[in-house]
Amino acid sequence: MIRKQSSLALAALLCTVSLQAQQPAVASSTPAPAPQASASAQRQPPAAQAGKAQASQPPVGQDQSGDTAPVIKVGVNEVNLIFTVTDKHGHYIPNLQQSDFALLDNQRAPARVTSFRQQINLPLRVGIVIDTSTSIRTRFKFEQQSAIEFLLEVLKSRSDRAFVMGFDVTPDVTQDWTNNLDGLESGINDLHPGGGTALFDAVYSACRDKLLDVARGQEPVRKAMILLSDGDDNQSHVYPDEAIKMCQRAETIIYAISTNWTPSRGKGDDVLARMAEETGGRVFFPPSVEDVYNAFKGIEEELRSQYALTYEPADFKYDGSFRTIYLYCNDRRYIARTRKGYFAPRQ
């Protein structure tokens, strides 16, 4: 065990040197567009693809608020890693540089870092997944209103999209992908509590059917699932690991909001924490139903305040295997949160 830890520490040290040696452009809140991939490459999975990127530059778009939003194309044979950096109190840390991080892909330093950006403004793809089982009946109306207010705040661009899914024993999509706020509000209001709880089935279904292929053939997007639940499950057919793996395949971050208002944390809270951690997200434990809105506000801030690191993995193989990602800040006062890995595509 000591030998394995020493090897990992040595690899991380070499990785830090490798990251510092790279010199990609560092962008601020409005970064320069990355090279545009070819049409055939855009149809490949976004985690890693074969070939070489074209050198053409994509245009810059504009959202409804008038802010410029870069259309970022991930080059072929690259991994686009989006992550958040906070202190131990959960406060976002801005203005970090590439040299402040160390990265390992499948326990090896990347072959090349091609870009590093902070506070990027990628189009959002957000799934609102709400537990409608009997156990949350007493606070359901307040949760609905908080979710509506969140969507009104977070969907600010024509390129953003969201869907609404409720679940008890079975998942129920009450509003498919849209940026129409009236439709999303109606989808949330159409949810009604009652029945058992199949949490893992709902997460699995949302990622497989809605989030897995949503960006294929388009520019990269930031995909997130907002999950409101107490974490209990008594009806699912899939296991927790299967639901997490499907989220990782869909490259989707889970932001979980616990609806357990008891003073002590339960098993369901541990489930929510694990799902968020494994996908690079975060779990919120509001002390009361009135604080649910504050949790949504924290998610909104994170979605608009993140870093992006694009790199070419070393010794990459198109074998469908799961490749681990290890990212940390050299300053140990800060915590970098990202997905634990990705599935390599098959040729």
C-alpha positions in Angstrom: 0.0 0.0 0.0 2.9 2.4 0.9 4.6 1.6 -2.4 1.3 2.3 -4.3 0.8 5.7 -2.6 4.4 6.6 -3.3 4.0 5.8 -6.9 0.8 7.9 -7.1 2.5 10.9 -5.4 5.5 10.7 -7.7 3.2 10.6 -10.8 1.2 13.6 -9.4 4.5 15.5 -9.0 5.5 14.7 -12.6 2.0 15.7 -13.7 2.4 19.1 -12.0 5.6 19.7 -13.8 3.9 18.6 -17.1 1.0 21.0 -16.6 3.3 23.9 -15.8 5.3 23.2 -18.9 2.3 23.6 -21.2 1.5 27.1 -22.5 -2.1 27.2 -23.8 -4.0 30.5 -23.8 -5.6 31.3 -20.5 -8.9 33.1 -20.9 -11.0 35.1 -18.5 -14.8 35.2 -18.3 -14.9 35.6 -22.1 -12.3 33.3 -23.5 -11.1 33.1 -27.0 -12.8 30.4 -29.1 -11.0 27.0 -29.3 -10.2 25.4 -32.7 -13.3 24.0 -34.4 -13.5 20.2 -34.9 -14.5 18.7 -38.2 -18.1 17.7 -38.8 -17.2 14.0 -38.6 -15.3 14.5 -35.4 -18.2 16.3 -33.8 -20.3 13.2 -34.1 -17.8 11.3 -31.9 -18.2 11.1 -28.1 -16.9 14.3 -26.4 -14.7 12.5 -23.9 -12.0 11.5 -26.4 -11.9 11.1 -30.1 -9.5 10.0 -32.8 -7.8 12.2 -35.4 -6.6 15.8 -35.4 -8.5 19.1 -35.0 -9.0 21.6 -37.8 -7.5 25.0 -37.3 -10.6 27.1 -38.2 -12.1 29.5 -35.6 -15.8 29.3 -34.7 -17.9 32.4 -34.3 -18.8 34.1 -31.1 -22.5 34.0 -30.1 -24.6 36.3 -27.9 -27.1 35.4 -25.2 -30.3 37.2 -24.3 -28.6 39.4 -21.7 -26.2 40.8 -24.4 -23.1 39.0 -23.0 -20.9 37.3 -25.5 -20.8 33.5 -25.2 -18.0 31.7 -27.0 -18.8 28.7 -29.1 -16.1 26.3 -27.9 -15.3 23.3 -30.0 -13.4 20.4 -28.4 -10.7 19.2 -30.7 -10.5 15.6 -31.6 -8.5 13.3 -29.5 -9.1 15.5 -26.5 -10.8 15.4 -23.1 -12.7 18.4 -22.0 -12.7 18.6 -18.2 -15.0 21.0 -16.4 -14.4 21.5 -12.7 -15.1 23.8 -9.8 -12.6 25.0 -7.1 -13.8 26.1 -3.7 -12.3 26.6 -0.2 -13.3 24.3 2.6 -16.4 26.5 3.2 -17.7 26.0 -0.3 -16.8 29.5 -1.6 -15.7 29.7 -5.2 -12.0 30.5 -5.9 -11.5 32.5 -9.0 -8.3 33.6 -11.0 -6.3 30.4 -10.6 -3.8 29.5 -13.3 -3.0 26.2 -15.0 0.1 25.8 -13.0 -2.0 25.7 -9.8 -3.3 22.2 -10.7 -2.0 18.7 -11.1 -3.8 16.1 -13.2 -3.6 12.4 -13.9 -5.5 10.5 -16.5 -5.5 6.7 -15.9 -2.6 7.4 -13.5 -0.5 9.1 -16.1 0.2 12.8 -16.8 -1.6 14.0 -20.0 0.4 14.0 -23.2 -0.5 17.6 -23.8 -2.7 20.4 -22.4 -4.3 22.3 -25.2 -6.3 24.9 -23.4 -7.2 26.2 -19.9 -10.1 28.6 -19.3 -11.8 30.0 -16.3 -15.4 31.2 -15.9 -16.4 29.9 -19.3 -20.0 30.3 -20.5 -20.9 27.0 -22.2 -24.5 26.3 -23.1 -26.4 24.5 -20.3 -28.2 21.2 -20.5 -30.0 20.8 -17.1 -32.3 18.0 -16.0 -34.6 18.9 -13.1 -35.3 15.5 -11.4 -37.8 15.7 -8.5 -38.8 13.0 -6.0 -42.6 12.9 -6.0 -43.0 9.9 -3.7 -45.3 10.0 -0.7 -42.4 10.8 1.7 -42.0 14.4 0.5 -45.7 15.4 0.3 -45.5 18.0 3.1 -42.8 20.1 1.5 -43.6 19.5 -2.2 -45.2 22.8 -3.1 -42.2 24.8 -1.7 -39.8 22.6 -3.7 -41.8 23.2 -6.8 -41.6 26.9 -6.4 -37.9 26.9 -5.7 -37.2 24.8 -8.8 -39.2 27.2 -10.9 -37.3 30.2 -9.5 -34.0 28.4 -10.2 -34.9 27.9 -13.9 -35.9 31.5 -14.2 -32.5 32.6 -13.0 -30.2 30.0 -14.7 -31.6 29.8 -18.2 -30.4 33.1 -19.7 -29.3 32.1 -23.1 -31.1 30.9 -26.3 -28.7 28.0 -26.3 -29.6 26.8 -22.8 -32.1 23.9 -22.5 -33.7 22.0 -19.6 -36.2 19.2 -19.0 -38.4 18.2 -16.0 -38.7 14.7 -14.7 -40.7 13.5 -11.6 -40.4 10.1 -10.1 -42.0 7.8 -7.6 -42.1 4.1 -8.7 -41.5 5.2 -12.3 -40.0 8.3 -13.9 -42.3 10.7 -15.6 -41.0 13.4 -18.0 -43.5 16.3 -17.8 -41.5 18.6 -20.0 -39.0 17.6 -22.6 -35.9 19.6 -23.6 -36.8 23.3 -24.1 -35.7 26.8 -23.2 -39.4 27.9 -23.0 -39.7 29.0 -19.3 -43.5 28.8 -19.4 -43.3 25.2 -20.6 -40.8 24.3 -17.9 -42.9 25.9 -15.2 -45.9 24.0 -16.3 -43.9 20.8 -16.3 -42.9 21.3 -12.7 -46.5 22.3 -11.6 -47.8 19.1 -13.3 -45.9 16.9 -10.8 -48.0 15.4 -8.0 -46.7 13.4 -5.0 -47.6 9.8 -4.3 -46.3 6.3 -4.4 -43.0 4.5 -3.7 -39.5 5.6 -4.6 -37.3 4.4 -7.4 -34.4 6.9 -7.2 -31.8 4.9 -9.0 -34.1 4.0 -11.9 -34.9 7.7 -12.4 -31.3 8.8 -12.4 -30.3 6.0 -14.8 -33.2 6.8 -17.1 -32.6 10.6 -17.1 -28.9 10.1 -18.1 -29.5 7.3 -20.6 -32.6 8.8 -22.4 -32.1 12.6 -22.0 -28.4 13.5 -21.2 -26.3 10.8 -22.9 -26.5 12.0 -26.5 -27.8 15.6 -26.1 -24.5 17.2 -27.3 -23.6 14.8 -30.0 -22.9 16.6 -33.3 -23.0 20.0 -31.6 -20.6 22.3 -29.6 -19.7 21.1 -26.1 -22.3 21.8 -23.4 -22.3 21.8 -19.6 -24.6 19.0 -18.5 -26.0 18.8 -15.0 -28.8 17.0 -13.1 -30.5 18.8 -10.3 -31.8 16.1 -8.0 -34.3 16.8 -5.2 -34.8 13.7 -3.0 -34.3 12.3 0.5 -32.1 9.6 -1.1 -34.2 6.7 0.0 -35.0 4.0 -2.6 -37.3 1.0 -2.2 -38.5 0.3 -5.8 -35.5 0.5 -8.2 -34.5 -2.3 -10.6 -30.9 -0.9 -11.1 -28.2 -0.7 -8.5 -26.6 2.6 -7.3 -23.3 1.8 -9.2 -25.3 1.3 -12.4 -26.9 4.7 -12.0 -23.6 6.4 -11.3 -21.9 4.8 -14.3 -24.6 5.9 -16.6 -24.1 9.5 -15.3 -20.4 9.1 -16.0 -21.1 7.9 -19.5 -23.4 10.9 -20.1 -20.7 13.2 -18.6 -23.3 14.6 -16.3 -22.7 16.3 -12.9 -25.2 15.6 -10.2 -26.2 18.5 -7.8 -28.3 16.8 -5.1 -30.5 18.7 -2.6 -31.5 16.6 0.3 -35.1 16.9 1.5 -34.3 15.1 4.8 -35.1 17.8 7.4 -34.3 15.6 10.5 -31.3 16.7 12.7 -29.2 13.6 11.8 -28.0 12.4 8.4 -29.6 9.2 7.2 -28.6 6.5 4.7 -30.4 8.4 1.9 -28.1 11.4 2.6 -25.1 9.2 2.2 -26.5 8.0 -1.2 -26.9 11.5 -2.4 -23.4 12.5 -1.3 -21.9 9.6 -3.1 -23.7 10.2 -6.4 -22.7 13.9 -6.3 -19.0 13.1 -5.4 -18.6 10.4 -8.1 -19.9 12.8 -10.8 -18.0 15.9 -9.7 -21.0 17.6 -8.3 -22.1 18.7 -4.8 -24.7 17.8 -2.3 -26.7 20.4 -0.3 -28.3 19.7 3.1 -30.7 22.6 3.7 -31.7 22.8 7.4 -35.3 23.5 6.6 -37.6 23.7 3.6 -37.3 27.4 3.5 -33.5 27.1 2.8 -34.1 25.0 -0.4 -34.0 28.2 -2.5 -30.5 29.0 -1.1 -29.3 25.6 -2.3 -30.6 26.3 -5.8 -28.8 29.6 -5.6 -25.5 27.9 -4.8 -26.0 25.5 -7.8 -26.6 28.5 -10.1 -23.4 30.2 -9.0 -21.4 27.0 -9.6 -22.8 26.5 -13.1 -21.7 29.9 -14.1 -18.3 29.9 -12.3 -16.2 27.0 -13.3 -12.9 26.1 -15.0 -12.3 24.1 -18.1 -9.1 22.2 -18.9 -8.7 20.5 -22.3 -6.0 17.9 -22.8 -4.8 14.9 -24.8 -4.5 11.7 -22.7 -1.3 9.7 -22.8 -1.4 6.1 -24.0 -5.1 6.4 -25.0 -6.9 3.2 -26.2 -10.3 3.0 -27.8 -11.4 0.0 -25.8 -14.5 1.2 -24.0 -12.7 1.0 -20.6 -13.2 3.4 -17.7 -10.3 5.9 -17.4 -9.9 7.5 -14.0 -9.3 11.2 -13.5 -7.3 12.6 -10.6 -7.3 16.4 -10.3 -6.2 18.4 -7.3 -5.0 21.9 -6.4 -1.3 22.4 -5.4 -2.6 24.7 -2.7 -4.2 22.3 -0.3 -6.5 25.0 1.1 -8.5 24.6 -2.1 -10.6 21.7 -3.3 -11.1 20.9 -7.0 -14.3 18.9 -7.8 -14.7 17.1 -11.1 -15.9 13.8 -12.4 -13.9 10.7 -11.3 -13.4 9.5 -14.8 -14.9 8.7 -18.2 -15.5 5.8 -20.5 -13.3 5.7 -23.6 -15.2 5.2 -26.8 -14.7 2.1 -29.0 -13.4 2.5 -32.5 
